[in-house]
Amino acid sequence: MPHVLKQLYDDDVLDEDSIIAWFDSPPESSWLVKKDVAELVRSKAKQFVDWLKEAEEEDDDDDEDGEDDEDDD
């Protein structure tokens, strides 16, 4: 599952916000698969989603640092 999500992310089929929103949504909200399958898929995707969230946090930190640098100019 992480490899599938990574490929979809790399090919710009899904963006990080969509993947994270899907992951954070309750498994019972899935109308395509049963709740137990949705939970299993999310558990398999957790490592990739955690990586995306960490990268997003680092980008936010970099943006804040960059804004400070611009103010110094």
PDB file of N, CA, C, O and CB in Angstrom:
ATOM      1  N   MET A   1       0.806  -1.202   0.000  1.00  0.00           N
ATOM      2  CA  MET A   1       0.000   0.000   0.000  1.00  0.00           C
ATOM      3  C   MET A   1       0.854   1.274   0.000  1.00  0.00           C
ATOM      4  O   MET A   1       0.547   2.210  -0.738  1.00  0.00           O
ATOM      5  CB  MET A   1      -0.920  -0.006   1.197  1.00  0.00           C
ATOM      6  N   PRO A   2       1.914   1.332   0.806  1.00  0.00           N
ATOM      7  CA  PRO A   2       2.722   2.553   0.766  1.00  0.00           C
ATOM      8  C   PRO A   2       3.329   2.802  -0.618  1.00  0.00           C
ATOM      9  O   PRO A   2       3.475   3.947  -1.046  1.00  0.00           O
ATOM     10  CB  PRO A   2       3.832   2.475   1.807  1.00  0.00           C
ATOM     11  N   HIS A   3       3.679   1.723  -1.305  1.00  0.00           N
ATOM     12  CA  HIS A   3       4.279   1.884  -2.637  1.00  0.00           C
ATOM     13  C   HIS A   3       3.260   2.415  -3.647  1.00  0.00           C
ATOM     14  O   HIS A   3       3.595   3.221  -4.514  1.00  0.00           O
ATOM     15  CB  HIS A   3       4.853   0.544  -3.129  1.00  0.00           C
ATOM     16  N   VAL A   4       2.031   1.960  -3.526  1.00  0.00           N
ATOM     17  CA  VAL A   4       0.971   2.434  -4.419  1.00  0.00           C
ATOM     18  C   VAL A   4       0.723   3.922  -4.182  1.00  0.00           C
ATOM     19  O   VAL A   4       0.658   4.711  -5.125  1.00  0.00           O
ATOM     20  CB  VAL A   4      -0.336   1.624  -4.203  1.00  0.00           C
ATOM     21  N   LEU A   5       0.587   4.291  -2.911  1.00  0.00           N
ATOM     22  CA  LEU A   5       0.359   5.703  -2.595  1.00  0.00           C
ATOM     23  C   LEU A   5       1.534   6.573  -3.035  1.00  0.00           C
ATOM     24  O   LEU A   5       1.337   7.669  -3.559  1.00  0.00           O
ATOM     25  CB  LEU A   5       0.116   5.877  -1.097  1.00  0.00           C
ATOM     26  N   LYS A   6       2.747   6.088  -2.823  1.00  0.00           N
ATOM     27  CA  LYS A   6       3.937   6.853  -3.223  1.00  0.00           C
ATOM     28  C   LYS A   6       3.940   7.089  -4.728  1.00  0.00           C
ATOM     29  O   LYS A   6       4.250   8.188  -5.188  1.00  0.00           O
ATOM     30  CB  LYS A   6       5.226   6.117  -2.800  1.00  0.00           C
ATOM     31  N   GLN A   7       3.593   6.052  -5.495  1.00  0.00           N
ATOM     32  CA  GLN A   7       3.578   6.201  -6.953  1.00  0.00           C
ATOM     33  C   GLN A   7       2.499   7.186  -7.390  1.00  0.00           C
ATOM     34  O   GLN A   7       2.738   8.024  -8.260  1.00  0.00           O
ATOM     35  CB  GLN A   7       3.353   4.839  -7.630  1.00  0.00           C
ATOM     36  N   LEU A   8       1.327   7.092  -6.799  1.00  0.00           N
ATOM     37  CA  LEU A   8       0.256   8.039  -7.120  1.00  0.00           C
ATOM     38  C   LEU A   8       0.649   9.461  -6.738  1.00  0.00           C
ATOM     39  O   LEU A   8       0.313  10.412  -7.444  1.00  0.00           O
ATOM     40  CB  LEU A   8      -1.042   7.643  -6.403  1.00  0.00           C
ATOM     41  N   TYR A   9       1.355   9.605  -5.631  1.00  0.00           N
ATOM     42  CA  TYR A   9       1.838  10.910  -5.182  1.00  0.00           C
ATOM     43  C   TYR A   9       2.913  11.441  -6.137  1.00  0.00           C
ATOM     44  O   TYR A   9       2.873  12.602  -6.544  1.00  0.00           O
ATOM     45  CB  TYR A   9       2.397  10.814  -3.743  1.00  0.00           C
ATOM     46  N   ASP A  10       3.873  10.578  -6.489  1.00  0.00           N
ATOM     47  CA  ASP A  10       4.952  10.997  -7.384  1.00  0.00           C
ATOM     48  C   ASP A  10       4.444  11.362  -8.778  1.00  0.00           C
ATOM     49  O   ASP A  10       5.002  12.241  -9.434  1.00  0.00           O
ATOM     50  CB  ASP A  10       5.989   9.897  -7.491  1.00  0.00           C
ATOM     51  N   ASP A  11       3.388  10.687  -9.227  1.00  0.00           N
ATOM     52  CA  ASP A  11       2.826  10.952 -10.553  1.00  0.00           C
ATOM     53  C   ASP A  11       1.788  12.072 -10.534  1.00  0.00           C
ATOM     54  O   ASP A  11       1.113  12.311 -11.535  1.00  0.00           O
ATOM     55  CB  ASP A  11       2.199   9.688 -11.109  1.00  0.00           C
ATOM     56  N   ASP A  12       1.662  12.749  -9.412  1.00  0.00           N
ATOM     57  CA  ASP A  12       0.725  13.863  -9.235  1.00  0.00           C
ATOM     58  C   ASP A  12      -0.727  13.472  -9.496  1.00  0.00           C
ATOM     59  O   ASP A  12      -1.525  14.284  -9.963  1.00  0.00           O
ATOM     60  CB  ASP A  12       1.107  14.999 -10.149  1.00  0.00           C
ATOM     61  N   VAL A  13      -1.059  12.220  -9.189  1.00  0.00           N
ATOM     62  CA  VAL A  13      -2.446  11.777  -9.264  1.00  0.00           C
ATOM     63  C   VAL A  13      -3.163  12.185  -7.983  1.00  0.00           C
ATOM     64  O   VAL A  13      -4.311  12.629  -8.015  1.00  0.00           O
ATOM     65  CB  VAL A  13      -2.532  10.237  -9.483  1.00  0.00           C
ATOM     66  N   LEU A  14      -2.472  12.031  -6.857  1.00  0.00           N
ATOM     67  CA  LEU A  14      -2.992  12.448  -5.558  1.00  0.00           C
ATOM     68  C   LEU A  14      -2.004  13.399  -4.910  1.00  0.00           C
ATOM     69  O   LEU A  14      -0.792  13.197  -4.994  1.00  0.00           O
ATOM     70  CB  LEU A  14      -3.258  11.226  -4.642  1.00  0.00           C
ATOM     71  N   ASP A  15      -2.516  14.435  -4.264  1.00  0.00           N
ATOM     72  CA  ASP A  15      -1.620  15.328  -3.529  1.00  0.00           C
ATOM     73  C   ASP A  15      -1.618  14.933  -2.054  1.00  0.00           C
ATOM     74  O   ASP A  15      -2.450  14.143  -1.608  1.00  0.00           O
ATOM     75  CB  ASP A  15      -2.050  16.819  -3.701  1.00  0.00           C
ATOM     76  N   GLU A  16      -0.680  15.490  -1.315  1.00  0.00           N
ATOM     77  CA  GLU A  16      -0.527  15.088   0.087  1.00  0.00           C
ATOM     78  C   GLU A  16      -1.764  15.398   0.915  1.00  0.00           C
ATOM     79  O   GLU A  16      -2.116  14.626   1.807  1.00  0.00           O
ATOM     80  CB  GLU A  16       0.677  15.777   0.697  1.00  0.00           C
ATOM     81  N   ASP A  17      -2.427  16.508   0.640  1.00  0.00           N
ATOM     82  CA  ASP A  17      -3.622  16.859   1.405  1.00  0.00           C
ATOM     83  C   ASP A  17      -4.734  15.821   1.207  1.00  0.00           C
ATOM     84  O   ASP A  17      -5.441  15.480   2.155  1.00  0.00           O
ATOM     85  CB  ASP A  17      -4.121  18.253   0.998  1.00  0.00           C
ATOM     86  N   SER A  18      -4.888  15.323  -0.019  1.00  0.00           N
ATOM     87  CA  SER A  18      -5.916  14.311  -0.300  1.00  0.00           C
ATOM     88  C   SER A  18      -5.612  13.004   0.412  1.00  0.00           C
ATOM     89  O   SER A  18      -6.505  12.377   0.982  1.00  0.00           O
ATOM     90  CB  SER A  18      -6.030  14.065  -1.806  1.00  0.00           C
ATOM     91  N   ILE A  19      -4.359  12.598   0.379  1.00  0.00           N
ATOM     92  CA  ILE A  19      -3.962  11.339   1.017  1.00  0.00           C
ATOM     93  C   ILE A  19      -4.159  11.434   2.525  1.00  0.00           C
ATOM     94  O   ILE A  19      -4.695  10.517   3.147  1.00  0.00           O
ATOM     95  CB  ILE A  19      -2.489  10.995   0.686  1.00  0.00           C
ATOM     96  N   ILE A  20      -3.724  12.541   3.106  1.00  0.00           N
ATOM     97  CA  ILE A  20      -3.856  12.713   4.555  1.00  0.00           C
ATOM     98  C   ILE A  20      -5.325  12.803   4.950  1.00  0.00           C
ATOM     99  O   ILE A  20      -5.720  12.242   5.972  1.00  0.00           O
ATOM    100  CB  ILE A  20      -3.101  13.972   5.024  1.00  0.00           C
ATOM    101  N   ALA A  21      -6.134  13.491   4.166  1.00  0.00           N
ATOM    102  CA  ALA A  21      -7.568  13.593   4.468  1.00  0.00           C
ATOM    103  C   ALA A  21      -8.224  12.218   4.411  1.00  0.00           C
ATOM    104  O   ALA A  21      -9.043  11.889   5.268  1.00  0.00           O
ATOM    105  CB  ALA A  21      -8.266  14.558   3.484  1.00  0.00           C
ATOM    106  N   TRP A  22      -7.873  11.411   3.407  1.00  0.00           N
ATOM    107  CA  TRP A  22      -8.407  10.053   3.316  1.00  0.00           C
ATOM    108  C   TRP A  22      -8.001   9.242   4.546  1.00  0.00           C
ATOM    109  O   TRP A  22      -8.828   8.565   5.157  1.00  0.00           O
ATOM    110  CB  TRP A  22      -7.914   9.359   2.027  1.00  0.00           C
ATOM    111  N   PHE A  23      -6.724   9.321   4.898  1.00  0.00           N
ATOM    112  CA  PHE A  23      -6.211   8.537   6.021  1.00  0.00           C
ATOM    113  C   PHE A  23      -6.886   8.944   7.322  1.00  0.00           C
ATOM    114  O   PHE A  23      -7.207   8.087   8.145  1.00  0.00           O
ATOM    115  CB  PHE A  23      -4.696   8.702   6.141  1.00  0.00           C
ATOM    116  N   ASP A  24      -7.102  10.230   7.517  1.00  0.00           N
ATOM    117  CA  ASP A  24      -7.689  10.741   8.751  1.00  0.00           C
ATOM    118  C   ASP A  24      -9.208  10.555   8.821  1.00  0.00           C
ATOM    119  O   ASP A  24      -9.796  10.692   9.894  1.00  0.00           O
ATOM    120  CB  ASP A  24      -7.355  12.200   8.898  1.00  0.00           C
ATOM    121  N   SER A  25      -9.844  10.248   7.694  1.00  0.00           N
ATOM    122  CA  SER A  25     -11.287  10.042   7.708  1.00  0.00           C
ATOM    123  C   SER A  25     -11.614   8.718   8.399  1.00  0.00           C
ATOM    124  O   SER A  25     -10.813   7.784   8.361  1.00  0.00           O
ATOM    125  CB  SER A  25     -11.857  10.062   6.267  1.00  0.00           C
ATOM    126  N   PRO A  26     -12.772   8.635   9.023  1.00  0.00           N
ATOM    127  CA  PRO A  26     -13.127   7.393   9.717  1.00  0.00           C
ATOM    128  C   PRO A  26     -13.318   6.251   8.722  1.00  0.00           C
ATOM    129  O   PRO A  26     -13.932   6.444   7.672  1.00  0.00           O
ATOM    130  CB  PRO A  26     -14.408   7.588  10.552  1.00  0.00           C
ATOM    131  N   PRO A  27     -12.802   5.069   9.038  1.00  0.00           N
ATOM    132  CA  PRO A  27     -12.918   3.925   8.120  1.00  0.00           C
ATOM    133  C   PRO A  27     -14.368   3.578   7.779  1.00  0.00           C
ATOM    134  O   PRO A  27     -14.649   3.091   6.684  1.00  0.00           O
ATOM    135  CB  PRO A  27     -12.242   2.709   8.726  1.00  0.00           C
ATOM    136  N   GLU A  28     -15.273   3.825   8.698  1.00  0.00           N
ATOM    137  CA  GLU A  28     -16.672   3.499   8.426  1.00  0.00           C
ATOM    138  C   GLU A  28     -17.299   4.433   7.393  1.00  0.00           C
ATOM    139  O   GLU A  28     -18.407   4.179   6.922  1.00  0.00           O
ATOM    140  CB  GLU A  28     -17.472   3.552   9.710  1.00  0.00           C
ATOM    141  N   SER A  29     -16.598   5.513   7.036  1.00  0.00           N
ATOM    142  CA  SER A  29     -17.131   6.421   6.023  1.00  0.00           C
ATOM    143  C   SER A  29     -16.919   5.887   4.609  1.00  0.00           C
ATOM    144  O   SER A  29     -17.464   6.436   3.651  1.00  0.00           O
ATOM    145  CB  SER A  29     -16.485   7.791   6.159  1.00  0.00           C
ATOM    146  N   SER A  30     -16.133   4.824   4.471  1.00  0.00           N
ATOM    147  CA  SER A  30     -15.891   4.240   3.156  1.00  0.00           C
ATOM    148  C   SER A  30     -17.130   3.506   2.672  1.00  0.00           C
ATOM    149  O   SER A  30     -17.685   2.677   3.392  1.00  0.00           O
ATOM    150  CB  SER A  30     -14.687   3.286   3.196  1.00  0.00           C
ATOM    151  N   TRP A  31     -17.559   3.805   1.469  1.00  0.00           N
ATOM    152  CA  TRP A  31     -18.717   3.127   0.915  1.00  0.00           C
ATOM    153  C   TRP A  31     -18.292   2.069  -0.105  1.00  0.00           C
ATOM    154  O   TRP A  31     -19.131   1.339  -0.633  1.00  0.00           O
ATOM    155  CB  TRP A  31     -19.666   4.139   0.270  1.00  0.00           C
ATOM    156  N   LEU A  32     -16.995   1.990  -0.379  1.00  0.00           N
ATOM    157  CA  LEU A  32     -16.515   1.009  -1.352  1.00  0.00           C
ATOM    158  C   LEU A  32     -16.142  -0.326  -0.725  1.00  0.00           C
ATOM    159  O   LEU A  32     -16.289  -1.374  -1.353  1.00  0.00           O
ATOM    160  CB  LEU A  32     -15.329   1.560  -2.084  1.00  0.00           C
ATOM    161  N   VAL A  33     -15.665  -0.288   0.501  1.00  0.00           N
ATOM    162  CA  VAL A  33     -15.211  -1.514   1.160  1.00  0.00           C
ATOM    163  C   VAL A  33     -15.757  -1.561   2.576  1.00  0.00           C
ATOM    164  O   VAL A  33     -16.201  -0.553   3.125  1.00  0.00           O
ATOM    165  CB  VAL A  33     -13.665  -1.601   1.171  1.00  0.00           C
ATOM    166  N   LYS A  34     -15.714  -2.751   3.153  1.00  0.00           N
ATOM    167  CA  LYS A  34     -16.160  -2.915   4.533  1.00  0.00           C
ATOM    168  C   LYS A  34     -15.186  -2.221   5.481  1.00  0.00           C
ATOM    169  O   LYS A  34     -14.029  -1.974   5.141  1.00  0.00           O
ATOM    170  CB  LYS A  34     -16.291  -4.413   4.892  1.00  0.00           C
ATOM    171  N   LYS A  35     -15.683  -1.915   6.674  1.00  0.00           N
ATOM    172  CA  LYS A  35     -14.890  -1.184   7.663  1.00  0.00           C
ATOM    173  C   LYS A  35     -13.577  -1.902   7.982  1.00  0.00           C
ATOM    174  O   LYS A  35     -12.539  -1.251   8.097  1.00  0.00           O
ATOM    175  CB  LYS A  35     -15.699  -0.989   8.942  1.00  0.00           C
ATOM    176  N   ASP A  36     -13.602  -3.228   8.129  1.00  0.00           N
ATOM    177  CA  ASP A  36     -12.381  -3.949   8.480  1.00  0.00           C
ATOM    178  C   ASP A  36     -11.328  -3.865   7.383  1.00  0.00           C
ATOM    179  O   ASP A  36     -10.132  -3.815   7.671  1.00  0.00           O
ATOM    180  CB  ASP A  36     -12.701  -5.400   8.770  1.00  0.00           C
ATOM    181  N   VAL A  37     -11.769  -3.851   6.122  1.00  0.00           N
ATOM    182  CA  VAL A  37     -10.832  -3.700   5.008  1.00  0.00           C
ATOM    183  C   VAL A  37     -10.272  -2.279   4.985  1.00  0.00           C
ATOM    184  O   VAL A  37      -9.077  -2.081   4.767  1.00  0.00           O
ATOM    185  CB  VAL A  37     -11.523  -4.032   3.661  1.00  0.00           C
ATOM    186  N   ALA A  38     -11.132  -1.301   5.209  1.00  0.00           N
ATOM    187  CA  ALA A  38     -10.685   0.094   5.238  1.00  0.00           C
ATOM    188  C   ALA A  38      -9.666   0.311   6.354  1.00  0.00           C
ATOM    189  O   ALA A  38      -8.682   1.027   6.167  1.00  0.00           O
ATOM    190  CB  ALA A  38     -11.886   1.043   5.423  1.00  0.00           C
ATOM    191  N   GLU A  39      -9.897  -0.304   7.510  1.00  0.00           N
ATOM    192  CA  GLU A  39      -8.941  -0.187   8.619  1.00  0.00           C
ATOM    193  C   GLU A  39      -7.608  -0.837   8.265  1.00  0.00           C
ATOM    194  O   GLU A  39      -6.549  -0.290   8.572  1.00  0.00           O
ATOM    195  CB  GLU A  39      -9.515  -0.829   9.893  1.00  0.00           C
ATOM    196  N   LEU A  40      -7.656  -2.002   7.620  1.00  0.00           N
ATOM    197  CA  LEU A  40      -6.440  -2.706   7.228  1.00  0.00           C
ATOM    198  C   LEU A  40      -5.624  -1.881   6.229  1.00  0.00           C
ATOM    199  O   LEU A  40      -4.407  -1.762   6.365  1.00  0.00           O
ATOM    200  CB  LEU A  40      -6.789  -4.071   6.626  1.00  0.00           C
ATOM    201  N   VAL A  41      -6.293  -1.320   5.239  1.00  0.00           N
ATOM    202  CA  VAL A  41      -5.605  -0.519   4.227  1.00  0.00           C
ATOM    203  C   VAL A  41      -4.969   0.712   4.870  1.00  0.00           C
ATOM    204  O   VAL A  41      -3.835   1.065   4.548  1.00  0.00           O
ATOM    205  CB  VAL A  41      -6.585  -0.095   3.108  1.00  0.00           C
ATOM    206  N   ARG A  42      -5.686   1.354   5.766  1.00  0.00           N
ATOM    207  CA  ARG A  42      -5.124   2.524   6.451  1.00  0.00           C
ATOM    208  C   ARG A  42      -3.918   2.140   7.312  1.00  0.00           C
ATOM    209  O   ARG A  42      -2.935   2.877   7.380  1.00  0.00           O
ATOM    210  CB  ARG A  42      -6.195   3.197   7.323  1.00  0.00           C
ATOM    211  N   SER A  43      -4.005   0.992   7.959  1.00  0.00           N
ATOM    212  CA  SER A  43      -2.863   0.575   8.785  1.00  0.00           C
ATOM    213  C   SER A  43      -1.635   0.316   7.923  1.00  0.00           C
ATOM    214  O   SER A  43      -0.513   0.597   8.343  1.00  0.00           O
ATOM    215  CB  SER A  43      -3.212  -0.686   9.596  1.00  0.00           C
ATOM    216  N   LYS A  44      -1.836  -0.219   6.721  1.00  0.00           N
ATOM    217  CA  LYS A  44      -0.719  -0.467   5.804  1.00  0.00           C
ATOM    218  C   LYS A  44      -0.166   0.845   5.242  1.00  0.00           C
ATOM    219  O   LYS A  44       1.015   0.931   4.906  1.00  0.00           O
ATOM    220  CB  LYS A  44      -1.166  -1.388   4.654  1.00  0.00           C
ATOM    221  N   ALA A  45      -1.014   1.853   5.141  1.00  0.00           N
ATOM    222  CA  ALA A  45      -0.607   3.145   4.581  1.00  0.00           C
ATOM    223  C   ALA A  45       0.010   4.070   5.619  1.00  0.00           C
ATOM    224  O   ALA A  45       0.566   5.109   5.262  1.00  0.00           O
ATOM    225  CB  ALA A  45      -1.793   3.826   3.947  1.00  0.00           C
ATOM    226  N   LYS A  46      -0.076   3.717   6.891  1.00  0.00           N
ATOM    227  CA  LYS A  46       0.343   4.603   7.976  1.00  0.00           C
ATOM    228  C   LYS A  46       1.777   5.111   7.822  1.00  0.00           C
ATOM    229  O   LYS A  46       2.030   6.297   8.034  1.00  0.00           O
ATOM    230  CB  LYS A  46       0.207   3.887   9.293  1.00  0.00           C
ATOM    231  N   GLN A  47       2.696   4.257   7.466  1.00  0.00           N
ATOM    232  CA  GLN A  47       4.103   4.655   7.347  1.00  0.00           C
ATOM    233  C   GLN A  47       4.267   5.767   6.308  1.00  0.00           C
ATOM    234  O   GLN A  47       4.973   6.746   6.552  1.00  0.00           O
ATOM    235  CB  GLN A  47       4.977   3.440   6.968  1.00  0.00           C
ATOM    236  N   PHE A  48       3.625   5.620   5.165  1.00  0.00           N
ATOM    237  CA  PHE A  48       3.732   6.640   4.123  1.00  0.00           C
ATOM    238  C   PHE A  48       3.063   7.939   4.557  1.00  0.00           C
ATOM    239  O   PHE A  48       3.602   9.021   4.324  1.00  0.00           O
ATOM    240  CB  PHE A  48       3.109   6.137   2.819  1.00  0.00           C
ATOM    241  N   VAL A  49       1.903   7.841   5.180  1.00  0.00           N
ATOM    242  CA  VAL A  49       1.183   9.039   5.621  1.00  0.00           C
ATOM    243  C   VAL A  49       1.980   9.763   6.706  1.00  0.00           C
ATOM    244  O   VAL A  49       2.036  10.992   6.723  1.00  0.00           O
ATOM    245  CB  VAL A  49      -0.228   8.667   6.146  1.00  0.00           C
ATOM    246  N   ASP A  50       2.586   9.009   7.597  1.00  0.00           N
ATOM    247  CA  ASP A  50       3.448   9.634   8.612  1.00  0.00           C
ATOM    248  C   ASP A  50       4.594  10.393   7.953  1.00  0.00           C
ATOM    249  O   ASP A  50       4.946  11.492   8.383  1.00  0.00           O
ATOM    250  CB  ASP A  50       4.007   8.569   9.580  1.00  0.00           C
ATOM    251  N   TRP A  51       5.172   9.809   6.915  1.00  0.00           N
ATOM    252  CA  TRP A  51       6.255  10.463   6.171  1.00  0.00           C
ATOM    253  C   TRP A  51       5.750  11.762   5.540  1.00  0.00           C
ATOM    254  O   TRP A  51       6.433  12.785   5.589  1.00  0.00           O
ATOM    255  CB  TRP A  51       6.819   9.515   5.078  1.00  0.00           C
ATOM    256  N   LEU A  52       4.560  11.719   4.951  1.00  0.00           N
ATOM    257  CA  LEU A  52       3.990  12.928   4.345  1.00  0.00           C
ATOM    258  C   LEU A  52       3.764  14.014   5.395  1.00  0.00           C
ATOM    259  O   LEU A  52       4.074  15.183   5.164  1.00  0.00           O
ATOM    260  CB  LEU A  52       2.665  12.600   3.634  1.00  0.00           C
ATOM    261  N   LYS A  53       3.225  13.625   6.545  1.00  0.00           N
ATOM    262  CA  LYS A  53       2.960  14.600   7.602  1.00  0.00           C
ATOM    263  C   LYS A  53       4.250  15.216   8.127  1.00  0.00           C
ATOM    264  O   LYS A  53       4.300  16.415   8.399  1.00  0.00           O
ATOM    265  CB  LYS A  53       2.194  13.944   8.746  1.00  0.00           C
ATOM    266  N   GLU A  54       5.291  14.404   8.272  1.00  0.00           N
ATOM    267  CA  GLU A  54       6.584  14.929   8.720  1.00  0.00           C
ATOM    268  C   GLU A  54       7.160  15.891   7.695  1.00  0.00           C
ATOM    269  O   GLU A  54       7.697  16.938   8.057  1.00  0.00           O
ATOM    270  CB  GLU A  54       7.573  13.783   8.980  1.00  0.00           C
ATOM    271  N   ALA A  55       7.050  15.546   6.420  1.00  0.00           N
ATOM    272  CA  ALA A  55       7.561  16.424   5.359  1.00  0.00           C
ATOM    273  C   ALA A  55       6.784  17.734   5.343  1.00  0.00           C
ATOM    274  O   ALA A  55       7.360  18.798   5.115  1.00  0.00           O
ATOM    275  CB  ALA A  55       7.469  15.730   3.978  1.00  0.00           C
ATOM    276  N   GLU A  56       5.478  17.659   5.584  1.00  0.00           N
ATOM    277  CA  GLU A  56       4.651  18.864   5.616  1.00  0.00           C
ATOM    278  C   GLU A  56       5.060  19.765   6.777  1.00  0.00           C
ATOM    279  O   GLU A  56       5.119  20.986   6.631  1.00  0.00           O
ATOM    280  CB  GLU A  56       3.160  18.494   5.728  1.00  0.00           C
ATOM    281  N   GLU A  57       5.344  19.159   7.936  1.00  0.00           N
ATOM    282  CA  GLU A  57       5.784  19.933   9.089  1.00  0.00           C
ATOM    283  C   GLU A  57       7.127  20.592   8.826  1.00  0.00           C
ATOM    284  O   GLU A  57       7.340  21.742   9.212  1.00  0.00           O
ATOM    285  CB  GLU A  57       5.870  19.046  10.323  1.00  0.00           C
ATOM    286  N   GLU A  58       8.043  19.872   8.169  1.00  0.00           N
ATOM    287  CA  GLU A  58       9.356  20.442   7.842  1.00  0.00           C
ATOM    288  C   GLU A  58       9.208  21.597   6.870  1.00  0.00           C
ATOM    289  O   GLU A  58       9.907  22.603   6.992  1.00  0.00           O
ATOM    290  CB  GLU A  58      10.285  19.369   7.249  1.00  0.00           C
ATOM    291  N   ASP A  59       8.297  21.464   5.897  1.00  0.00           N
ATOM    292  CA  ASP A  59       8.058  22.552   4.956  1.00  0.00           C
ATOM    293  C   ASP A  59       7.512  23.775   5.675  1.00  0.00           C
ATOM    294  O   ASP A  59       7.898  24.904   5.374  1.00  0.00           O
ATOM    295  CB  ASP A  59       7.091  22.110   3.858  1.00  0.00           C
ATOM    296  N   ASP A  60       6.617  23.548   6.625  1.00  0.00           N
ATOM    297  CA  ASP A  60       6.075  24.666   7.405  1.00  0.00           C
ATOM    298  C   ASP A  60       7.179  25.352   8.190  1.00  0.00           C
ATOM    299  O   ASP A  60       7.217  26.580   8.264  1.00  0.00           O
ATOM    300  CB  ASP A  60       4.972  24.181   8.358  1.00  0.00           C
ATOM    301  N   ASP A  61       8.083  24.565   8.780  1.00  0.00           N
ATOM    302  CA  ASP A  61       9.202  25.137   9.523  1.00  0.00           C
ATOM    303  C   ASP A  61      10.124  25.918   8.596  1.00  0.00           C
ATOM    304  O   ASP A  61      10.591  26.999   8.952  1.00  0.00           O
ATOM    305  CB  ASP A  61       9.987  24.035  10.244  1.00  0.00           C
ATOM    306  N   ASP A  62      10.388  25.377   7.408  1.00  0.00           N
ATOM    307  CA  ASP A  62      11.244  26.062   6.441  1.00  0.00           C
ATOM    308  C   ASP A  62      10.602  27.361   5.982  1.00  0.00           C
ATOM    309  O   ASP A  62      11.289  28.370   5.825  1.00  0.00           O
ATOM    310  CB  ASP A  62      11.528  25.158   5.236  1.00  0.00           C
ATOM    311  N   ASP A  63       9.285  27.347   5.764  1.00  0.00           N
ATOM    312  CA  ASP A  63       8.582  28.558   5.344  1.00  0.00           C
ATOM    313  C   ASP A  63       8.699  29.639   6.402  1.00  0.00           C
ATOM    314  O   ASP A  63       8.918  30.808   6.083  1.00  0.00           O
ATOM    315  CB  ASP A  63       7.107  28.257   5.058  1.00  0.00           C
ATOM    316  N   GLU A  64       8.553  29.252   7.656  1.00  0.00           N
ATOM    317  CA  GLU A  64       8.665  30.222   8.734  1.00  0.00           C
ATOM    318  C   GLU A  64      10.081  30.781   8.812  1.00  0.00           C
ATOM    319  O   GLU A  64      10.263  31.980   9.022  1.00  0.00           O
ATOM    320  CB  GLU A  64       8.271  29.587  10.068  1.00  0.00           C
ATOM    321  N   ASP A  65      11.085  29.920   8.643  1.00  0.00           N
ATOM    322  CA  ASP A  65      12.469  30.371   8.653  1.00  0.00           C
ATOM    323  C   ASP A  65      12.743  31.304   7.480  1.00  0.00           C
ATOM    324  O   ASP A  65      13.452  32.301   7.623  1.00  0.00           O
ATOM    325  CB  ASP A  65      13.421  29.175   8.613  1.00  0.00           C
ATOM    326  N   GLY A  66      12.179  30.977   6.321  1.00  0.00           N
ATOM    327  CA  GLY A  66      12.381  31.795   5.136  1.00  0.00           C
ATOM    328  C   GLY A  66      11.767  33.164   5.282  1.00  0.00           C
ATOM    329  O   GLY A  66      12.319  34.150   4.793  1.00  0.00           O
ATOM    330  N   GLU A  67      10.629  33.239   5.948  1.00  0.00           N
ATOM    331  CA  GLU A  67       9.971  34.522   6.160  1.00  0.00           C
ATOM    332  C   GLU A  67      10.818  35.413   7.046  1.00  0.00           C
ATOM    333  O   GLU A  67      10.882  36.623   6.824  1.00  0.00           O
ATOM    334  CB  GLU A  67       8.587  34.326   6.776  1.00  0.00           C
ATOM    335  N   ASP A  68      11.473  34.834   8.052  1.00  0.00           N
ATOM    336  CA  ASP A  68      12.331  35.612   8.927  1.00  0.00           C
ATOM    337  C   ASP A  68      13.523  36.175   8.148  1.00  0.00           C
ATOM    338  O   ASP A  68      13.934  37.316   8.359  1.00  0.00           O
ATOM    339  CB  ASP A  68      12.813  34.752  10.103  1.00  0.00           C
ATOM    340  N   ASP A  69      14.070  35.355   7.248  1.00  0.00           N
ATOM    341  CA  ASP A  69      15.210  35.793   6.457  1.00  0.00           C
ATOM    342  C   ASP A  69      14.845  36.952   5.541  1.00  0.00           C
ATOM    343  O   ASP A  69      15.641  37.867   5.330  1.00  0.00           O
ATOM    344  CB  ASP A  69      15.755  34.638   5.639  1.00  0.00           C
ATOM    345  N   GLU A  70      13.611  36.900   4.989  1.00  0.00           N
ATOM    346  CA  GLU A  70      13.194  37.970   4.095  1.00  0.00           C
ATOM    347  C   GLU A  70      13.034  39.277   4.854  1.00  0.00           C
ATOM    348  O   GLU A  70      13.302  40.350   4.313  1.00  0.00           O
ATOM    349  CB  GLU A  70      11.889  37.602   3.394  1.00  0.00           C
ATOM    350  N   ASP A  71      12.596  39.189   6.111  1.00  0.00           N
ATOM    351  CA  ASP A  71      12.404  40.400   6.904  1.00  0.00           C
ATOM    352  C   ASP A  71      13.742  41.077   7.214  1.00  0.00           C
ATOM    353  O   ASP A  71      13.803  42.295   7.384  1.00  0.00           O
ATOM    354  CB  ASP A  71      11.665  40.069   8.207  1.00  0.00           C
ATOM    355  N   ASP A  72      14.826  40.269   7.287  1.00  0.00           N
ATOM    356  CA  ASP A  72      16.129  40.822   7.606  1.00  0.00           C
ATOM    357  C   ASP A  72      16.735  41.594   6.454  1.00  0.00           C
ATOM    358  O   ASP A  72      17.649  42.391   6.664  1.00  0.00           O
ATOM    359  CB  ASP A  72      17.055  39.732   8.018  1.00  0.00           C
ATOM    360  N   ASP A  73      16.246  41.377   5.235  1.00  0.00           N
ATOM    361  CA  ASP A  73      16.835  42.046   4.056  1.00  0.00           C
ATOM    362  C   ASP A  73      16.507  43.502   3.988  1.00  0.00           C
ATOM    363  O   ASP A  73      16.931  44.187   3.058  1.00  0.00           O
ATOM    364  CB  ASP A  73      16.373  41.390   2.796  1.00  0.00           C
TER     365      ASP A  73
END
